[in-house]
Amino acid sequence: MILLSFDIEEFDVPLEHGIEVPFEQQMAVSIEGTRKILACLKRHQIHATFFCTANFAAHAPEIIENILQDGHEIASHGYYHSSFEMEDLKRSREFLEQQTGQPVKGFRMARMMPIDEKEIKKAGYTYNSSLNPTCIPGRYNHLDKPRTWFYKDDVLQLPASVSPVFRFPLFWLAYHNLPAKVYRWLFQRTLKHDGYIVTYFHPWEFTNLKKWNLPFIITNHSGEGMIKRLDDLISFSIKKDYTFMTFSSFQQNIIQNGNSK
């Protein structure tokens, strides 16, 4: 099973590198990328989970409607991407539920930063995907955390997938920079070992990032190159008869198999 997800948010990556981008332009970039993602998923008739900031949803309601119309899941990515207060957990869930008319079960913290599971539960979520169980120098070190799903404080934890033994991350940055064949080999090996894969991308990756003077590891294969890579990864998975599933559907499978806690 493949749990494909996208973090749709204000395009604030340049701000981390001292580059100012007007909010309207941040939104335009992310909207453009999300449309390209949706077109790719529709071509292959597969479903994914979109972790969305309430701020993005408030300024792009038509995109949220398109996501729902195509049968994808909406989960929370907080209220804003560049700032966080504990109250944002509940506020973002309530806003997204009001906008979509559907329950919002999952949460992912911006930049995969730590978050208290007790607060996640209090805010009304039943799963959390805010853990990358590897070491990213200068960002976090989670080598002591479980690689695969587990429960903590009655909340299902769905870490991003990393390879067995060496814990090489299989998230967006890896797919930008590894040779596609190497990534697919790690992807397939991890899937065979764990029985499922959790991976994630961002809409802005599917736009032309070269003009922003960002680090090469971020801009490499961005835009049309990343659209092709996503299309190739999905095609490869379909040919292997791998199943794509939303996070809430995967959670339901766990519960049905008697693992509800």
Protein Blocks (a to p, Z undefined) as FASTA:
>chain_A
ZZddddddddfklmmnopacdfklmmmmmmmmmmmmmmmmmmnopacdddddfklmmmmm
mlmmmmmmnopacddebjbfkbccfklmmmmmmmmmmmnopacfbdcdehhiacdfklmm
mnopabdcfbccbddehiaccklbcfbdcdeehiacddddddehjlpafbfklmmmmcfk
lmmmmmmmmmmmnopacddddfklmpcfklnopafklmgopajllmmmmmmmmmmmmmno
pacddfklmmmmmmmnopaZZ
